């Protein structure tokens, strides 16, 4: 494989049907979350919980990029096709694992005491993020945020597509306005749950704005230097430093995690740009092991609680439990990918009006996991 040591060209970016490095990046984010949940005090320094924001940035970037390319190719953005892809990409695994979780706690006689019964109406309607107590399906909260975002942003892209001129500027203005709202609400976040939730939408919008910038020649020209291999290494090292600084940064900002999220989201967006270009960072993230995990990261993320129930019989906490939980969750994810995800995606593809080749997002794996 020949590696170019020059920055990525805009024409090459626009012609890319998929972005291999993003798959491995998603896999690392999923593992970071699992290790944070089950690694004990040893992994507390890394603060892997915030990697969910990386999922959000990736999701916003991918759905916007796909929509913009569809618009260029066909002259329109099909909401029907978008929702068909989303429904068959997200819901089969989500509802299957929710059903299996409900079955397990029912057989254990803890359906009521586990609070899953109280949370079920929210889980069935994707209001997961407002459940303010622990249940056997806790990591699904991030899907509640994403699903609401999917109802709004694609529709805004469709509405702005009717503008005769200045579509990109209008979309950037809408995205910038959304970021302004998030930053304006941020001081209220420590005291109000609804205000805390807006922070997550900010990360999704950062990904959308990045997609708009890279799609436009002038925006791409500004960010293009980051795609050179040398710059990509520096950006990756900077992002690692940011990841390790999450906890002290939060403490410096008064102990409020919400204030760290916008900084992290911007760092994640810069990392995403760096991963697009060829070089050692892209090669590492597109390696076979990371790509394998990344393709299964959505199911791995959702299955981690059930996997931890299995590994908890041998490992109470610590790195051994985190590693074992990741391995068991990956086994679950392999089965789900083969028997649920891929067949559901194929079925959704057949329902798509255009019947075109599967988009890059589907071939790479989940956009939200988080």
Residue pairs with C-beta under 8 A, 6 or more apart in sequence:
3 229
3 278
3 279
3 283
4 278
5 228
5 229
5 230
5 279
6 228
7 224
7 225
7 226
7 227
7 228
7 231
7 277
8 224
8 227
8 276
8 277
8 278
10 217
10 220
10 221
10 224
13 214
13 220
13 276
14 69
14 215
16 276
16 360
17 357
17 360
18 360
18 363
18 364
19 275
19 276
19 360
19 364
20 282
20 285
20 286
20 291
20 364
21 275
21 276
21 281
21 282
21 285
21 286
22 58
22 62
22 272
22 275
22 285
22 294
22 364
23 285
23 286
23 290
23 291
23 294
23 295
23 364
23 365
24 284
24 285
24 286
24 287
24 290
24 291
24 293
24 294
25 54
25 58
25 271
25 272
25 275
25 285
25 294
26 54
26 55
26 58
26 294
26 297
26 364
26 365
26 366
26 369
27 290
27 291
27 292
27 293
27 294
27 295
27 296
27 297
28 51
28 285
28 290
28 293
28 294
29 51
29 52
29 54
29 55
29 58
29 297
29 369
29 370
30 51
30 293
30 294
30 297
30 300
30 301
30 369
31 48
31 293
31 326
32 46
32 48
32 51
32 243
33 48
33 49
33 51
33 52
33 139
33 301
33 304
33 370
34 48
34 300
34 301
34 304
34 322
34 325
34 326
34 329
35 43
35 46
35 48
35 319
35 322
35 326
36 43
36 44
36 46
36 47
36 48
36 49
36 51
37 48
37 49
37 139
37 304
37 308
37 322
37 325
38 304
38 308
38 311
38 317
38 321
38 322
38 325
39 48
39 317
39 318
39 319
39 321
39 322
40 317
40 318
40 319
40 321
40 322
42 318
42 319
43 319
43 322
44 247
45 244
45 247
46 243
46 244
46 246
47 243
47 246
47 247
47 250
50 243
50 246
50 257
50 260
50 261
50 264
51 370
52 142
52 200
52 369
52 370
53 200
53 203
53 261
53 264
53 265
53 268
53 370
54 264
54 268
54 370
55 142
55 366
55 367
55 368
55 369
55 370
56 142
56 145
56 146
56 200
56 203
56 204
56 206
56 207
56 265
56 368
56 370
57 203
57 204
57 206
57 207
57 210
57 265
57 268
57 269
57 272
58 207
58 268
58 272
58 367
58 368
59 146
59 204
59 207
59 367
59 368
59 370
60 149
60 153
60 203
60 204
60 205
60 206
60 207
60 208
60 209
60 210
60 211
61 207
61 208
61 210
61 211
61 269
61 272
62 207
62 211
62 360
62 361
62 364
62 367
63 82
63 150
63 153
63 154
63 208
63 361
63 367
64 153
64 157
64 207
64 208
64 211
64 212
65 211
65 214
65 215
66 359
66 360
66 361
67 77
67 82
67 154
67 157
68 157
68 211
68 212
68 215
69 215
70 76
70 77
70 78
70 81
71 77
71 157
71 161
74 354
76 161
77 154
77 157
77 158
77 161
78 353
78 354
79 154
79 155
79 158
80 353
81 352
81 353
81 354
82 150
82 154
83 150
83 154
84 348
84 351
84 352
85 345
85 348
85 349
85 352
85 359
85 361
85 362
86 150
87 348
88 344
88 345
88 347
88 348
88 351
89 341
89 344
89 345
89 348
89 362
89 366
89 367
90 143
90 147
90 298
90 366
90 368
92 340
92 341
92 344
93 298
93 299
93 302
93 336
93 340
93 341
93 344
94 140
94 143
94 302
96 336
96 340
97 137
97 299
97 302
97 303
97 306
97 336
98 123
98 124
98 137
98 140
100 306
101 116
101 136
101 137
101 305
101 306
102 111
102 116
102 120
104 136
104 306
104 309
105 111
105 114
105 116
105 136
111 117
114 135
114 136
115 133
115 134
115 135
116 135
116 136
116 137
118 133
118 135
119 128
119 131
119 133
119 135
119 137
121 127
122 128
122 130
122 131
122 144
123 131
123 137
123 140
126 143
126 144
126 147
126 148
127 144
128 140
128 141
128 142
128 143
128 144
129 141
129 142
129 144
129 145
129 197
129 200
130 144
130 193
130 197
131 141
132 193
136 305
136 306
137 305
138 305
139 301
139 302
139 304
139 305
140 302
142 200
142 368
142 369
142 370
143 368
143 370
145 197
145 200
145 201
145 204
146 204
146 368
146 370
149 201
149 204
153 204
153 205
153 208
156 171
156 174
157 171
160 167
160 170
160 171
160 174
161 167
163 170
168 212
168 215
168 216
171 212
172 209
172 212
172 213
175 205
175 208
175 209
175 212
176 209
178 201
178 202
178 205
179 202
179 205
179 206
179 209
181 198
182 198
182 199
182 201
182 202
182 205
182 262
183 202
183 262
185 195
185 198
186 195
186 198
186 199
186 258
186 259
186 262
188 195
189 195
189 196
189 198
189 199
189 256
189 258
189 259
190 196
190 254
190 256
190 258
195 258
196 258
199 258
199 261
199 262
200 261
202 261
202 262
202 265
203 261
203 262
203 264
203 265
203 268
206 262
206 265
206 266
206 268
206 269
207 265
207 269
207 272
209 269
210 269
210 272
210 273
212 219
213 219
213 220
213 222
213 223
214 220
214 223
214 273
214 276
223 273
225 231
226 232
226 235
226 270
226 273
226 274
226 277
227 273
227 274
227 276
227 277
228 277
228 279
229 277
229 278
229 279
229 280
229 281
230 279
231 274
232 274
232 275
232 277
232 279
232 280
232 281
232 282
233 279
233 280
233 281
235 270
235 271
235 273
235 274
235 281
236 271
236 274
236 281
238 267
238 270
239 267
239 268
239 270
239 271
242 263
242 264
242 267
246 260
246 264
249 260
249 263
250 256
250 257
250 259
250 260
253 259
253 260
274 281
275 281
275 282
275 285
276 282
284 290
293 300
293 330
294 364
294 365
295 337
295 364
295 365
296 330
296 333
296 334
296 336
296 337
296 365
297 333
297 365
297 366
297 369
298 333
298 341
298 365
298 366
298 368
298 369
299 332
299 333
299 336
299 337
299 340
299 341
300 326
300 329
300 330
300 332
300 333
301 366
301 369
301 370
302 369
303 329
303 332
303 333
303 336
304 325
304 326
304 329
306 329
306 332
307 325
307 326
307 328
307 329
307 332
308 321
308 325
310 328
311 321
311 324
311 325
311 328
312 321
314 324
315 321
315 324
345 358
345 362
349 355
349 358
349 362
361 367
